[in-house]
Amino acid sequence: MFDKILIANRGEIACRIIDTCRHLGVATVAVYSDADVRARHVRLADEAIHIGPAEASRSYLSVDALLAAAHATGAHAVHPGYGFLSESSRFAERCAAAGLAFIGPAPQTIAQMGSKAAAKALMDTAGVPTIPGYHGEDQSLATLQRHAQQVGFPLLVKASAGGGGKGMRIVHEPGELAQAIESAQREARSAFGDDQLLLEKYLQSPRHIEFQVFGDTHGNIVHLNERECSIQRRYQKIIEESPSPFLDAPLRERMGQAAVAAARAVNYCNAGTVEFIVDRERNFYFLEMNTRLQVEHPVTELTSGQDLVEWQLRVACGEPLPLTQEQVSSNGHAIEVRIYAEDPAQDFLPSTGRIDRFCCPAGDGTRLDTGFEDGDFVSIHYDPMIAKLICAGADRQAALTRMRHTLANTAVFGPATNLDLLRRIAADAVYLAGEADTGYIDANLADLLAAPAPDPLYPAVAAVAEVRARELKSAYAGSPWDIADGWQANGRGRTRLRLEAPGQFAATVDVSMAGRNRYRVQYDDVDLTVTAAAAGAERLTIEADTRSAVFGILRHASQLLISSGETAMRFRLTDPYPAGDGDVDDAAHPGSPMPGRIVAIRVAAGDRVEKGQPLVVLEGMKMEFTVQARTAGTVEKVLFAEGEMVDAEVPLVDIAPDQEAVA
């Protein structure tokens, strides 16, 4: 076994690798950029070394900086994690040339499977089913357009070197093709340094199912069963599970054999994932092979009972696989959800900022993989994933029940997150029935974002929890005039609050004492008498009318998460006596939806624009976003140039709206 390894990555996966290395007694070296000086992976590692500025291209993607760090710290091996350089054959080659073991497949294997075009050709030779399309070397626009007509619409334009949805576009009709090709090539160049594209027939709403494979230097190759990855947004997975609720035993057997055949076609060694799409008739097709450990590997670990990072290290040391195919088993069910700093209601716009508080309950069958702790920052420079929450059970129903309960008691105070969306998916009938395909979120997003009418008790509990917190604070106050509880010298001790749950609830709530631990809560047409008693840290036993339940109370500053059982509701306290709302949505000066870099400008001063027309393309958090005109008019001025960095909400273009648009 290695004495010391350098982890050429950051965040959650770096922390995950450190956990296994500690178990095996292997020393770890973390690397960090200017943005990650106090990051969790830096705090956990045995050593840490600075490798450059916040920009990934000058730090985590700098081969020279990483190799220098390995040399300076005396590391014997490099673990690339996932993302960044994990699928770079050049990095693997440079590690070998420097005398470092690369914990992953051979460079030539990475190169073969890193090109989707080359991989498809290999799979055709190996007899693994592939999707009809074009993956040739001629990348001229005319050639791509000609082959697009032959493949037919809709079709998928995708980066040959890519993954994670980057450099990928759906084209529904010929008129959309040229712009889709330009955008995909630009995004692919930025993300992978390679703008080669391939075209594929777009299969409407298939299932996305992948198989974990492992090979060693002794010629052994096994699969550790499948993961269902159909719940996606922007072509990126957000929920994964194993086993798939869609596969029956015969199909699982055939797909497992195909996955092993795909790995054997390239003499695969170490961890890899063979991804398939499966149509409604249960025909399956090779999608791609990821030559690394996947983000979603924990669901396989929980169902197989194996530590896949340990497998990686042992195989890289020349040991044979720990299990034969006959010894591989799958027990129970595991589900993973990815908690992202993003706003689903704003087209999944990434969010940045300080994580003031991160709460997630621990327990049997529950695992949290994260690179963040309270006080850490979500940076514009990297992927916005905060954590992976994994829940396991004896069967799918048990795992789902545990997941719903855990999600209801999980909160991130700080940047916007997708937690509410995850909670609603976990309770949605289509998902519960195991019928969700890759089109599920797009088809159901409006319903998933539409918050249900709140149970009247939840705002009441939030108000009572706030009043009790103020009562506790007042116990240590020296004067009643210092207590912000609404008490009046000649009044009845009423507290007035303003509670808001965006898109779901907003009301001014009055709370008055009705006896010891009893509170009268009034808002709108609701009038409740609530009895509250402490039930442990951040928990209250609530009785109201004929109801009794224990509620979790998570709070930070002016925000509260109120939960009971599998249901949660988040509130924000605002001023009950506002001076007025001065916010204006100015369509004449469309702004940047997030901090980022301008990569394309679609208009110039004097241009006529229509509502919905693209104006500026921004790149931030590894994704592109297009700012569109919100009114018809004439462009007066473009305020920035390509390549410039802009902050969130900064106006980008000045537009003189048409008179009829203003009227």
Secondary structure by P-SEA (a helix, b strand, c coil): cccbbbcccccaaaaaaaaaaaaacbbbbbbbccccccccccccccbbbbccccccccccccaaaaaaaaaaacccbbbbccccccccaaaaaaaaaaccccccccaaaaaaaccaaaaaaaaaaaccccccccccccccaaaaaaaaaaacccbbbbbccccccccbbbbccccccaaaaaaaaaaaaacccccbbbbcccccbbbbbbbbbbbcccbbbbbcbbbbccccccccccccccccccccaaaaaaaaaaaaaaaaaaccccbbbbbbbbccccbbbbccccccccccaaaaaaaacccaaaaaaaaaaccccccccccccccbbbbbbbbcccccccccccccccccbbbbbbcccbbbbbccccccccccccccccbbbbbbcccaaaaaaaaaaaaaaccccccccaaaaaaaaaaccccccccccccccccccccccccccccaaaaaaaaaaaaaaaaaaaaaccccccccccccccccbbbbbbbbcccccccbbbbbbccccbbbbbcccbbbbbbbbbccccccccccccbbbbbbbbbcccbbbbbcccbbbbbbbcccccccccccccccbbbbcccccccccccccccccccccccbbbbcccbbbbbbbcccccccccccccccccccccccbbbbccccccc
